[in-house]
């Protein structure tokens, strides 16, 4: 069982609180105007396993990867929240809404 506790008393310095890792740091920086995300040569969006991370003891500490979200996918493109789609024999719904800074959307499996 994970025994790390992180008590956040205020809204300041929340840079290292629980977060989803967007693992595209190895890709070129910057996105040209009009580009909605990171895509393969055929135009399909890059899909990644969503990893979750948080620091051990303080909000200023290094966030350490603790695991991944089950039945979820991080798609490197912008989608409106509650967008539904079907792929990989599952129904999916977007949890995040048009993230124009990271250009990524978190989808989870729905029944």
C-alpha beads as a LAMMPS data file, in Angstrom:
LAMMPS data file: protein, C-alpha beads

111 atoms
110 bonds

1 atom types
1 bond types

-500.0 500.0 xlo xhi
-500.0 500.0 ylo yhi
-500.0 500.0 zlo zhi

Masses

1 110.0

Atoms # bond

1 1 1 0.000 0.000 0.000
2 1 1 1.262 3.512 -0.765
3 1 1 1.967 5.265 2.549
4 1 1 2.878 8.685 1.162
5 1 1 0.711 11.515 2.437
6 1 1 0.532 14.935 0.853
7 1 1 -1.479 17.533 2.750
8 1 1 -2.025 20.669 0.711
9 1 1 -3.236 23.469 3.007
10 1 1 -3.385 26.226 0.407
11 1 1 -3.640 26.800 -3.306
12 1 1 -0.093 28.198 -3.646
13 1 1 2.821 26.178 -5.079
14 1 1 0.775 23.347 -6.551
15 1 1 3.253 22.613 -9.345
16 1 1 4.070 19.150 -8.008
17 1 1 0.710 17.902 -6.795
18 1 1 -0.851 14.803 -8.400
19 1 1 -0.604 15.070 -12.148
20 1 1 -0.817 13.107 -15.360
21 1 1 2.485 12.740 -17.203
22 1 1 2.339 13.814 -20.840
23 1 1 5.305 11.867 -22.159
24 1 1 6.181 13.671 -25.366
25 1 1 9.213 15.610 -24.171
26 1 1 11.324 13.807 -26.791
27 1 1 9.196 15.275 -29.595
28 1 1 9.915 18.671 -31.160
29 1 1 8.865 21.662 -29.050
30 1 1 6.309 24.178 -30.175
31 1 1 3.209 23.603 -32.208
32 1 1 2.586 25.473 -35.449
33 1 1 -0.582 27.558 -35.655
34 1 1 -3.612 25.463 -36.455
35 1 1 -2.016 22.191 -35.342
36 1 1 -4.222 20.476 -32.749
37 1 1 -1.748 17.947 -31.326
38 1 1 0.955 15.367 -32.100
39 1 1 0.199 13.097 -35.055
40 1 1 1.586 10.146 -36.972
41 1 1 2.378 10.416 -40.703
42 1 1 -1.174 9.263 -41.550
43 1 1 -2.755 12.034 -39.461
44 1 1 -3.842 9.820 -36.546
45 1 1 -3.207 11.242 -33.080
46 1 1 -0.468 9.841 -30.843
47 1 1 -1.904 7.706 -28.006
48 1 1 -0.065 7.141 -24.735
49 1 1 -0.651 5.309 -21.472
50 1 1 -1.563 7.953 -18.854
51 1 1 0.997 7.810 -16.051
52 1 1 0.232 9.484 -12.716
53 1 1 2.802 11.128 -10.457
54 1 1 3.015 13.105 -7.219
55 1 1 5.809 14.176 -4.840
56 1 1 6.784 12.221 -1.736
57 1 1 6.448 14.849 0.964
58 1 1 5.931 18.410 -0.249
59 1 1 4.311 20.253 -3.117
60 1 1 7.740 21.517 -4.161
61 1 1 9.271 18.033 -4.308
62 1 1 10.026 15.970 -7.369
63 1 1 6.907 14.239 -8.674
64 1 1 7.596 10.500 -8.855
65 1 1 5.683 8.220 -11.204
66 1 1 3.380 6.047 -9.051
67 1 1 1.466 4.118 -11.691
68 1 1 -0.841 4.387 -14.651
69 1 1 -4.568 4.889 -15.042
70 1 1 -6.363 1.659 -15.890
71 1 1 -8.807 1.636 -18.837
72 1 1 -7.647 5.088 -19.913
73 1 1 -5.660 6.616 -22.757
74 1 1 -4.026 9.993 -23.285
75 1 1 -4.580 11.176 -26.857
76 1 1 -2.244 13.929 -28.072
77 1 1 -4.972 16.049 -29.637
78 1 1 -7.661 18.461 -28.464
79 1 1 -11.219 17.202 -27.972
80 1 1 -14.233 18.812 -26.319
81 1 1 -15.111 17.378 -22.915
82 1 1 -17.653 14.530 -22.979
83 1 1 -16.705 13.622 -26.569
84 1 1 -17.500 9.943 -27.110
85 1 1 -15.818 7.574 -29.529
86 1 1 -15.266 3.867 -30.116
87 1 1 -11.930 2.176 -30.785
88 1 1 -10.037 -0.899 -29.639
89 1 1 -13.406 -2.667 -29.076
90 1 1 -14.374 -0.175 -26.311
91 1 1 -16.524 2.923 -25.882
92 1 1 -14.603 5.967 -24.599
93 1 1 -15.463 9.409 -23.181
94 1 1 -13.218 12.474 -22.914
95 1 1 -12.659 13.720 -19.359
96 1 1 -10.637 16.817 -20.202
97 1 1 -11.877 19.718 -22.314
98 1 1 -9.961 21.249 -25.237
99 1 1 -6.508 21.478 -23.615
100 1 1 -4.885 24.023 -25.920
101 1 1 -1.613 24.274 -23.956
102 1 1 -0.603 20.583 -23.801
103 1 1 -2.879 19.544 -26.675
104 1 1 -3.821 16.302 -24.957
105 1 1 -7.110 14.688 -23.928
106 1 1 -7.689 12.014 -21.321
107 1 1 -10.231 9.365 -22.348
108 1 1 -11.631 6.590 -20.145
109 1 1 -13.551 3.424 -21.014
110 1 1 -17.325 3.563 -20.527
111 1 1 -19.725 0.627 -20.337

Bonds

1 1 1 2
2 1 2 3
3 1 3 4
4 1 4 5
5 1 5 6
6 1 6 7
7 1 7 8
8 1 8 9
9 1 9 10
10 1 10 11
11 1 11 12
12 1 12 13
13 1 13 14
14 1 14 15
15 1 15 16
16 1 16 17
17 1 17 18
18 1 18 19
19 1 19 20
20 1 20 21
21 1 21 22
22 1 22 23
23 1 23 24
24 1 24 25
25 1 25 26
26 1 26 27
27 1 27 28
28 1 28 29
29 1 29 30
30 1 30 31
31 1 31 32
32 1 32 33
33 1 33 34
34 1 34 35
35 1 35 36
36 1 36 37
37 1 37 38
38 1 38 39
39 1 39 40
40 1 40 41
41 1 41 42
42 1 42 43
43 1 43 44
44 1 44 45
45 1 45 46
46 1 46 47
47 1 47 48
48 1 48 49
49 1 49 50
50 1 50 51
51 1 51 52
52 1 52 53
53 1 53 54
54 1 54 55
55 1 55 56
56 1 56 57
57 1 57 58
58 1 58 59
59 1 59 60
60 1 60 61
61 1 61 62
62 1 62 63
63 1 63 64
64 1 64 65
65 1 65 66
66 1 66 67
67 1 67 68
68 1 68 69
69 1 69 70
70 1 70 71
71 1 71 72
72 1 72 73
73 1 73 74
74 1 74 75
75 1 75 76
76 1 76 77
77 1 77 78
78 1 78 79
79 1 79 80
80 1 80 81
81 1 81 82
82 1 82 83
83 1 83 84
84 1 84 85
85 1 85 86
86 1 86 87
87 1 87 88
88 1 88 89
89 1 89 90
90 1 90 91
91 1 91 92
92 1 92 93
93 1 93 94
94 1 94 95
95 1 95 96
96 1 96 97
97 1 97 98
98 1 98 99
99 1 99 100
100 1 100 101
101 1 101 102
102 1 102 103
103 1 103 104
104 1 104 105
105 1 105 106
106 1 106 107
107 1 107 108
108 1 108 109
109 1 109 110
110 1 110 111
